[in-house]
């Protein structure tokens, strides 16, 4: 696969963390950042798919955004976090 070099600016502390983690995994900085980008894109794609599924289910049941918000509030009251 053909690669393209890009310049990206990082705060020194963040770059230090990147380099430390990459070193622990015996990876280059580039390998580490490519994998981080892939993971971020995949996570965004999955969340998008989850929200699309939710929208489809709500639409199929004739629910409005207010109905969904009301259900979430009711669930949180009966199942508090913490």
C-alpha positions in Angstrom: 0.0 0.0 0.0 1.3 3.4 -0.9 1.9 5.8 2.0 1.8 9.6 2.2 3.8 11.5 4.8 1.9 14.2 6.7 3.0 16.7 9.4 1.0 16.8 12.6 1.6 19.0 15.6 1.3 17.6 19.1 1.7 19.0 22.5 5.0 17.8 24.0 3.3 15.9 26.8 1.0 14.0 24.4 3.9 13.2 22.1 5.9 11.9 25.1 3.0 9.6 26.0 2.6 8.4 22.4 6.3 7.6 22.3 6.3 5.8 25.6 3.3 3.6 24.6 4.7 2.9 21.2 8.0 1.9 22.8 6.3 -0.5 25.2 4.6 -2.1 22.2 7.8 -2.2 20.2 6.2 0.0 17.5 7.4 3.0 15.7 5.6 6.3 16.3 4.1 6.0 12.8 2.8 2.5 13.4 1.3 3.5 16.7 -0.5 6.6 15.2 -1.8 4.6 12.2 -3.3 2.0 14.6 -4.8 4.8 16.7 -6.4 6.4 13.7 -7.8 3.1 12.5 -9.2 2.3 15.9 -10.8 5.8 16.1 -12.4 5.5 12.7 -13.7 2.0 13.5 -15.2 3.2 16.8 -16.9 6.1 15.1 -18.2 3.8 12.4 -19.6 1.4 15.1 -21.3 4.2 17.0 -22.8 5.5 13.8 -24.2 2.1 13.0 -25.6 1.8 16.6 -27.3 5.2 16.3 -28.7 4.3 12.9 -30.1 1.1 14.2 -31.7 3.0 17.1 -33.2 5.5 14.7 -34.6 2.7 12.5 -36.1 1.0 15.5 -37.6 4.2 16.8 -39.1 5.0 13.4 -40.5 1.5 13.0 -42.3 1.9 16.3 -43.4 5.4 15.6 -41.4 6.9 18.4 -40.4 10.6 18.4 -37.2 11.9 19.9 -39.2 13.1 22.9 -40.6 9.6 23.4 -37.0 8.2 23.4 -35.8 10.9 25.8 -38.7 10.1 28.1 -37.9 6.4 28.1 -34.3 7.1 28.9 -35.3 9.3 31.8 -37.6 6.6 33.1 -35.0 3.9 32.8 -32.4 6.1 34.6 -34.8 6.6 37.5 -35.3 2.9 38.0 -31.7 2.0 37.3 -29.4 4.6 38.7 -25.7 4.5 37.9 -23.3 4.4 40.8 
